[in-house]
C-alpha cells in the first residue's frame, strides 16, 4: 500500500463519484476505478457500495476515511515540521517521558518551551526509563523524565523531585480510619504496573516493600497506569501511585494517604553527557529553578 492509494481513496470517498474524483486528481476514470478496486482487495473488505447514482461508503469505508484523514493530517504536519527544521527555521527537541510525570511538572515545561522559544519544535515520546537510555544515546530524544536511576557514563541523571506515594482504592471501598502502614499495604491485594518491559516503576515499588522485610501480595500486573486504575475500580485490588496522579480525577477511584516512611518515587531528569545545546541548557535551568527555587 502506498500513500497515493490512500489519497485516491480519500478523494473518491469525499466525492462519492469516480468521475469527479478523477477530475480532481487529474487522472482518467478507468485507472482510478482500478486503483480503488485493488485498494479494497488489499484492505480485504468492501469500502464502497455501488449504487445507482454513484457510490456510498460502507461502515468500514467511513471508519477508514475518518482515521486516514487524521493520519494524513498528522503526516502533513510532520513533513512541514521537517521542512522548517531542514531550512534551519526550527530545531527539533524531543522529550521522552513516563506517563505519570504528565500529572506533575511536564505539562508546565511543555507550555514554557512552546510559548517562549519559537525556534524549537517540541516532540513528546512516551517511554519507560529503560527505553529512555537507548533513545538518548541514539539521539532520538534530547531529554527524558523517568523514575528509575541507572548507571551509564554516557547519560547524566538528576533527581528533580521526590513524590510521596498514595494508595488508589475503589471508590466503593470504605476508607481506613487511619492511613495504612507498609505492613497494612503488604496484606492488601496489589495491582502492579507496568508489567513489562522491566526494570520499571513496578520494581521500584517492590523494592520499597523488600527494604522493610515485606512481601506484597501481587494479584495482577498491568502494562499501563490507566489499566491499573481500571482494575482498581473493578475491585480487584489497590495500587500505589505518585501523589501527582491524584490530579487524574476518576469517579470510580479514591486516593488515600499512606503512613509508610520512605515510600517515595523520584522524578529523574536524564540527558546526554557532553550535550552543549543552548536549548538544552535553557531547559535544564528552567527545570532546576522551577523545582528548586
C-alpha positions as CSV (number, residue, x, y, z in Angstrom):
1,X,0.0,0.0,0.0
2,X,1.3,3.4,-1.0
3,X,0.3,6.9,0.2
4,X,-1.1,7.7,-3.2
5,X,-3.6,4.8,-2.9
6,X,-4.8,6.4,0.4
7,X,-5.1,9.7,-1.4
8,X,-7.1,8.2,-4.2
9,X,-9.4,6.5,-1.7
10,X,-9.9,9.7,0.3
11,X,-10.8,11.7,-2.8
12,X,-13.3,9.2,-4.1
13,X,-14.8,8.8,-0.6
14,X,-15.3,12.6,-0.3
15,X,-16.7,13.0,-3.8
16,X,-18.6,9.7,-3.9
17,X,-18.3,9.9,-7.6
18,X,-15.4,8.4,-9.6
19,X,-15.6,10.8,-12.5
20,X,-15.5,13.9,-10.3
21,X,-12.7,12.3,-8.2
22,X,-10.7,11.6,-11.3
23,X,-11.0,15.2,-12.5
24,X,-9.9,16.4,-9.1
25,X,-6.9,14.1,-9.2
26,X,-6.1,15.0,-12.8
27,X,-6.3,11.4,-14.0
28,X,-8.6,9.3,-16.2
29,X,-11.5,7.5,-14.7
30,X,-10.7,3.8,-15.7
31,X,-7.3,3.7,-13.9
32,X,-8.7,5.4,-10.8
33,X,-11.5,2.8,-10.7
34,X,-8.9,0.0,-11.0
35,X,-6.8,1.6,-8.2
36,X,-9.8,1.7,-5.9
37,X,-10.7,-2.0,-6.6
38,X,-7.1,-3.0,-5.9
39,X,-7.1,-0.9,-2.8
40,X,-10.2,-2.7,-1.5
41,X,-8.7,-6.1,-2.3
42,X,-5.6,-5.1,-0.4
43,X,-7.5,-3.9,2.6
44,X,-9.6,-7.0,2.5
45,X,-13.1,-5.5,2.9
46,X,-15.6,-3.5,0.7
47,X,-15.1,0.2,1.3
48,X,-17.9,1.3,-1.1
49,X,-21.4,0.2,-2.0
50,X,-22.0,0.7,-5.7
51,X,-25.4,2.4,-6.0
52,X,-27.4,3.8,-9.0
53,X,-26.2,7.4,-8.7
54,X,-22.6,6.7,-7.7
55,X,-21.0,5.3,-4.6
56,X,-21.9,5.1,-0.9
57,X,-19.3,4.4,1.8
58,X,-19.7,1.2,3.8
59,X,-19.3,1.3,7.6
60,X,-15.7,0.1,7.1
61,X,-15.2,2.8,4.5
62,X,-16.5,5.5,6.8
63,X,-14.1,4.3,9.5
64,X,-11.1,4.3,7.2
65,X,-11.9,7.7,5.8
66,X,-12.1,9.2,9.3
67,X,-9.0,7.6,10.6
68,X,-6.9,8.1,7.4
69,X,-7.7,11.8,7.3
70,X,-6.3,12.1,10.8
71,X,-3.2,10.2,9.7
72,X,-2.6,12.3,6.6
73,X,-3.1,15.5,8.5
74,X,-0.5,14.4,11.0
75,X,1.8,13.4,8.2
76,X,1.5,16.8,6.6
77,X,2.3,18.5,9.9
78,X,5.3,16.2,10.3
79,X,6.5,17.0,6.8
80,X,6.1,20.7,7.3
81,X,8.0,20.5,10.6
82,X,10.7,18.6,8.8
83,X,10.9,21.3,6.1
84,X,11.2,24.0,8.7
85,X,14.0,22.1,10.5
86,X,15.8,21.4,7.2
87,X,15.7,25.1,6.4
88,X,17.2,25.8,9.8
89,X,14.0,27.7,10.8
90,X,13.4,25.3,13.7
91,X,15.3,22.9,15.9
92,X,13.8,19.6,16.9
93,X,13.8,18.9,20.6
94,X,12.3,15.6,21.7
95,X,11.4,14.7,25.3
96,X,10.9,11.2,26.5
97,X,8.7,10.7,29.5
98,X,6.9,8.1,31.7
99,X,3.2,8.6,31.8
100,X,3.0,9.5,35.5
101,X,5.0,12.7,35.1
102,X,2.2,14.1,32.9
103,X,0.4,14.9,36.1
104,X,3.4,16.8,37.5
105,X,6.0,19.2,36.1
106,X,6.0,18.1,32.4
107,X,2.8,20.0,31.2
108,X,4.2,23.3,32.5
109,X,7.6,22.7,30.9
110,X,5.9,21.9,27.6
111,X,3.9,25.2,27.7
112,X,7.1,27.1,28.6
113,X,9.0,25.6,25.7
114,X,6.3,26.2,23.1
115,X,5.4,29.7,24.2
116,X,8.9,31.2,24.9
117,X,11.1,29.5,22.3
118,X,9.7,29.9,18.8
119,X,12.9,28.4,17.3
120,X,12.2,25.0,18.6
121,X,9.8,22.3,17.6
122,X,9.0,20.2,20.7
123,X,8.2,16.5,20.3
124,X,7.0,14.1,23.0
125,X,7.6,10.4,23.2
126,X,6.1,8.1,25.9
127,X,8.6,5.5,27.0
128,X,9.6,3.9,30.3
129,X,13.0,4.7,31.8
130,X,15.0,1.8,30.4
131,X,13.8,2.7,26.9
132,X,14.9,6.3,27.5
133,X,18.5,5.3,27.9
134,X,18.9,3.9,24.4
135,X,16.8,6.7,22.9
136,X,19.1,9.3,24.5
137,X,22.3,7.6,23.4
138,X,21.0,7.1,19.8
139,X,19.8,10.8,19.7
140,X,16.1,10.0,19.2
141,X,15.3,12.1,22.3
142,X,17.2,15.0,23.9
143,X,15.8,15.0,27.4
144,X,13.9,12.4,29.5
145,X,11.9,12.3,32.6
146,X,11.7,8.9,34.3
147,X,11.5,7.3,37.8
148,X,14.4,4.9,37.9
149,X,18.1,5.6,38.4
150,X,20.6,3.8,36.2
151,X,24.4,3.8,35.8
152,X,25.7,4.8,32.3
153,X,28.6,7.1,31.8
154,X,27.0,8.5,28.6
155,X,24.0,9.8,30.5
156,X,23.6,12.4,33.2
157,X,20.8,11.9,35.7
158,X,19.4,14.3,38.2
159,X,16.6,13.8,40.7
160,X,14.5,16.9,40.3
161,X,11.9,16.0,42.9
162,X,10.6,13.1,45.0
163,X,6.9,12.4,45.4
164,X,5.2,10.6,48.2
165,X,3.1,7.6,47.1
166,X,-0.6,7.3,47.8
167,X,-2.9,4.2,47.5
168,X,-5.6,4.1,44.9
169,X,-8.6,2.1,46.1
170,X,-12.1,1.5,44.7
171,X,-14.5,4.4,45.4
172,X,-17.0,1.9,46.9
173,X,-14.4,0.6,49.4
174,X,-14.7,2.0,52.9
175,X,-11.6,4.2,53.5
176,X,-9.4,3.1,56.5
177,X,-9.8,5.2,59.7
178,X,-6.0,5.8,59.7
179,X,-3.5,5.9,56.8
180,X,-2.3,2.3,56.2
181,X,1.2,1.4,57.1
182,X,3.6,-0.6,54.9
183,X,2.5,-3.7,56.8
184,X,-1.1,-2.9,56.1
185,X,-0.4,-2.4,52.4
186,X,1.5,-5.7,52.2
187,X,-1.5,-7.6,53.3
188,X,-3.8,-6.0,50.6
189,X,-4.1,-7.3,47.1
190,X,-1.7,-5.2,45.0
191,X,-2.0,-4.3,41.3
192,X,1.4,-3.7,39.9
193,X,2.4,-1.7,36.8
194,X,4.0,-1.6,34.3
195,X,4.2,-5.4,33.8
196,X,6.8,-5.0,31.1
197,X,9.4,-4.2,30.0
198,X,11.4,-4.4,33.2
199,X,13.1,-3.0,35.2
200,X,10.4,-0.3,35.8
201,X,8.4,1.5,38.4
202,X,6.9,-1.9,39.3
203,X,10.4,-3.0,40.5
204,X,10.8,0.2,42.5
205,X,7.5,-0.4,44.3
206,X,8.6,-4.0,45.1
207,X,11.9,-2.7,46.4
208,X,10.2,-0.4,48.8
209,X,8.4,-3.3,50.4
210,X,11.5,-5.5,50.5
211,X,13.6,-2.8,52.1
212,X,11.2,-3.2,55.1
213,X,11.3,-7.0,55.0
214,X,7.8,-7.3,53.5
215,X,6.5,-9.3,50.6
216,X,3.4,-7.6,48.9
217,X,0.5,-9.8,47.7
218,X,0.6,-9.1,43.9
219,X,-2.7,-10.2,42.4
220,X,-2.4,-8.7,38.9
221,X,0.1,-6.8,36.7
222,X,-0.9,-4.2,34.1
223,X,1.1,-2.5,31.4
224,X,-0.5,0.9,31.8
225,X,-1.3,3.2,34.7
226,X,-4.8,3.7,33.3
227,X,-5.3,0.0,33.1
228,X,-4.1,-0.5,36.7
229,X,-6.6,2.2,37.9
230,X,-9.4,0.5,35.9
231,X,-8.6,-2.8,37.7
232,X,-8.7,-1.0,41.0
233,X,-12.1,0.4,40.1
234,X,-13.3,-3.1,39.4
235,X,-12.5,-4.1,42.9
236,X,-9.5,-6.4,42.1
237,X,-7.1,-4.7,44.5
238,X,-5.3,-1.5,45.2
239,X,-2.3,0.1,43.5
240,X,0.4,2.6,44.6
241,X,0.8,5.8,42.6
242,X,2.8,9.0,42.9
243,X,0.9,11.7,44.6
244,X,0.6,13.9,41.5
245,X,-1.5,11.2,39.8
246,X,-4.3,12.4,42.1
247,X,-4.8,15.1,39.5
248,X,-6.2,12.4,37.3
249,X,-9.7,12.6,38.7
250,X,-11.8,9.4,38.3
251,X,-15.3,8.9,39.7
252,X,-14.6,5.2,40.5
253,X,-11.2,5.5,42.3
254,X,-10.3,7.1,45.6
255,X,-6.8,8.1,46.6
256,X,-5.7,7.8,50.2
257,X,-2.5,8.8,52.0
258,X,-0.3,6.1,53.5
259,X,1.9,6.0,56.6
260,X,4.9,4.4,55.1
261,X,8.2,6.3,55.6
262,X,10.4,6.0,52.6
263,X,7.6,5.2,50.2
264,X,8.7,7.8,47.7
265,X,9.0,7.9,43.9
266,X,11.7,10.2,42.4
267,X,11.3,12.2,39.2
268,X,14.6,11.8,37.4
269,X,15.8,14.1,34.6
270,X,18.2,12.5,32.1
271,X,20.2,13.9,29.2
272,X,23.4,13.1,27.2
273,X,26.7,13.8,28.9
274,X,28.5,16.5,26.9
275,X,25.4,17.8,25.2
276,X,26.2,21.5,24.7
277,X,22.9,22.5,23.1
278,X,21.9,26.0,24.3
279,X,18.3,25.0,24.2
280,X,19.0,22.0,26.5
281,X,20.9,24.3,28.8
282,X,18.0,26.7,29.0
283,X,15.6,23.9,29.6
284,X,17.7,22.4,32.4
285,X,18.0,25.8,34.0
286,X,14.2,26.3,33.9
287,X,13.5,22.9,35.5
288,X,16.0,23.5,38.3
289,X,14.7,27.0,39.0
290,X,11.0,25.8,38.9
291,X,11.5,22.8,41.2
292,X,14.2,24.1,43.5
293,X,13.5,27.8,43.5
